Amino acid sequence: MHGQPIRHFLRMDDFSTDELVHVFARTQVIKDRFKRYQPYRPLTDRTLAMVFEKASTRTRVSFEAGMYQMGGSVIHITTGDSQLGRAEPIEDTARVISRMVDIVMIRTYEQAKLERFARYSRVPVINGLTNEYHPCQILADIFTFIEHRGPVVGRTVAWIGDANNVAYTWLQAAQLLGFRVNISTPPGYGLDPRLAPAGPHLAVFDSPLEAARGADLITTDVWTSMGFEAENEQRRRAFAGWQVDERVMAAASPEALFMHCLPAHRGEEVTNEVIEGAQSVVWDEAENRLHAQKALMEYLLLGREVD
């Protein structure tokens, strides 16, 4: 991609439909090579900086393992061991870090902070999670659906629970890839219209059972996301009727899958029977973070000129 404008992946709609289709196709190729123990190291001598202002398990392991597997190296940065926690302007941090590495992944709070960093970066920046969006998760989720059920176009995804960053990213993906998202949230925890424009890709339901009816995929997340811990008890009461249980799964298509971005609180947003049941693909979904993010980094650094 020498001489081309720097591309970032801060939201799902930073990529076109065609680009997303390419990334899914490359994810399959890269995963197949991984499963056959075939070395694939197109990012030799490239360095990924991972910046964490929010804690992580899956994001750190998947990006770090992925970069090493592709021949690169990784630098892990937190607010506690860098100037990020000492009020250095984000613009200055971006200017410095991006002169020393080839690509940056940031997991932080406000989307605006991520966008400021990207504006001053000389290298691609990836959103590892913000309060508003989680595009790497949805890359993995959609690839997992494709792997198990084929194309997502024309399908229905039911989101049960909190209108959070994962839900908003599902809505962006639906607009790009031609499927619908049915959303059911408790009163007072609905979608922010600034982040969820109306359209044929979105349907809102008061009842989780109605949202699930006929859906091809049922998905959810914890009731209390990071940063809202003080509301935990209040949320547990408000969300009590929005658990994904066997009744919800029975309302969906007989071929419906269940996904959860993890970590899961069994007995809260999902029952143990569902997450451990035959329709659950959460462990494939978790593994596919690794493969989808490898394809993403390959595309941002090398474009489509790959083997």
Summary of the structure (lengths in Angstrom):
residues: 307
radius of gyration: 19.0
end to end distance: 14.7
largest distance: 54.4
contacts: 1032
relative contact order: 0.16
helix: 43%
strand: 16%
